[in-house]
Amino acid sequence: MNKTNTWLIRVFAVVLICVFLIAYLNLQKKPSLLRPKPSIEDLEYKAFLLRPKPSIEDLEYKALDKKRANAEFAANRDYTDYEKFGSIIFCNAAFNSRIESANYSKQMELYISGKEVDLSEWDTAIKDYENERSKCRDFNP
């Protein structure tokens, strides 16, 4: 074989490989009938795999934040019931939930700032809630 035929065979082989590679990559983009389209859950799972694994502290902080939010919601709900019905039970429950929420906030501050955090603000808030709780009275018996 001479040089011309050898170069033609090489060029044909490279072009053939490129054609097969492009066809393979295009096939990967389009879902086939056998392979369904990826759902949102699958995409979220793949995105979850790309994110770094959360540490225990992150999970504990998120749990405290969720508990704090639930306590605040309960406090608002109970105080609304107290204003509506006037029972001391709802008033005490509302302030107990406020105290619980403040305690969770205090723990969250400890996670964020560490041991050098000034917790006096949360301590005074808890004392204020306790003082207000002692003022609860039935106004609509």
C-alpha positions in Angstrom: 0.0 0.0 0.0 1.2 3.4 -0.7 1.1 6.5 1.5 -2.1 7.9 0.0 -4.2 4.8 0.7 -2.8 4.6 4.2 -3.8 8.3 4.9 -7.2 7.8 3.4 -7.9 4.7 5.6 -6.7 6.6 8.7 -8.9 9.7 7.9 -11.9 7.4 7.2 -11.3 5.6 10.6 -11.1 8.9 12.5 -14.3 10.2 10.8 -16.0 6.9 11.5 -15.0 7.0 15.2 -16.2 10.6 15.5 -19.6 9.7 13.9 -20.1 6.8 16.3 -19.1 9.0 19.3 -21.5 11.8 18.3 -24.3 9.3 17.8 -23.5 7.7 21.2 -23.5 11.1 23.0 -26.8 12.1 21.3 -28.4 8.8 22.3 -27.4 9.5 25.9 -29.2 12.9 25.9 -32.5 11.5 24.6 -34.4 9.1 26.9 -35.5 6.0 25.1 -38.8 4.2 25.5 -37.1 1.7 27.8 -35.6 4.3 30.0 -38.1 6.8 31.4 -37.4 10.5 31.9 -35.8 11.3 35.2 -38.3 12.6 37.7 -37.8 15.6 39.9 -37.0 13.3 42.8 -34.2 11.7 40.9 -32.7 15.1 40.0 -33.0 16.2 43.6 -31.3 13.0 44.7 -28.5 13.6 42.2 -28.1 17.2 43.4 -28.0 15.8 47.0 -25.2 13.6 46.0 -23.2 16.5 44.7 -23.6 18.5 47.9 -21.3 17.8 50.8 -22.6 15.6 53.5 -24.0 17.7 56.4 -22.2 17.4 59.7 -23.9 16.4 62.9 -23.7 20.0 64.1 -25.6 21.2 61.1 -28.3 18.6 61.6 -28.6 19.4 65.3 -28.9 23.1 64.5 -31.6 22.5 61.9 -33.4 20.3 64.5 -33.2 23.1 67.1 -34.4 25.6 64.5 -37.4 23.4 63.7 -38.2 23.0 67.4 -37.9 26.7 67.9 -40.3 27.5 65.0 -42.8 24.9 66.3 -42.6 26.5 69.8 -43.2 29.9 68.4 -46.2 28.7 66.4 -47.6 27.0 69.5 -47.1 30.2 71.5 -48.9 32.3 68.9 -51.7 29.8 68.6 -52.2 29.5 72.4 -52.1 33.3 72.9 -54.8 33.7 70.2 -56.9 31.2 72.0 -56.3 33.0 75.3 -57.5 36.3 73.7 -60.5 34.5 72.2 -61.6 32.4 75.2 -59.9 34.2 78.1 -58.8 31.0 79.9 -55.6 31.0 82.1 -54.7 27.6 80.7 -54.1 29.1 77.2 -52.1 32.0 78.7 -49.8 29.7 80.7 -49.4 27.4 77.6 -48.5 30.4 75.4 -45.8 31.7 77.8 -44.5 28.2 78.4 -44.1 27.9 74.6 -42.3 31.3 74.5 -39.9 30.1 77.2 -39.3 26.9 75.3 -38.7 28.9 72.1 -36.2 31.2 73.9 -34.3 28.2 75.2 -34.0 26.7 71.7 -32.8 30.1 70.4 -30.3 30.2 73.3 -29.0 26.7 72.3 -28.8 27.8 68.6 -26.6 30.8 69.7 -24.3 28.4 71.4 -23.9 26.4 68.2 -23.2 29.5 66.2 -20.9 31.4 68.5 -19.5 28.8 70.7 -18.8 29.2 74.4 -17.9 32.8 74.3 -21.4 33.9 73.4 -23.3 36.3 75.7 -26.5 34.6 76.7 -27.7 37.3 79.1 -30.2 38.6 76.5 -31.9 35.2 76.4 -31.8 34.9 80.1 -33.6 38.2 80.6 -36.1 37.3 77.9 -36.9 34.0 79.8 -37.3 35.9 83.1 -39.6 38.4 81.4 -41.7 35.6 80.0 -41.9 34.0 83.5 -42.9 37.3 85.0 -45.6 37.8 82.4 -46.8 34.2 82.9 -47.4 35.0 86.6 -49.8 37.8 85.5 -52.1 35.4 83.6 -55.7 35.7 84.8 -59.1 34.4 83.6 -60.9 37.4 82.1 -63.8 35.5 80.5 -64.9 32.7 82.9 
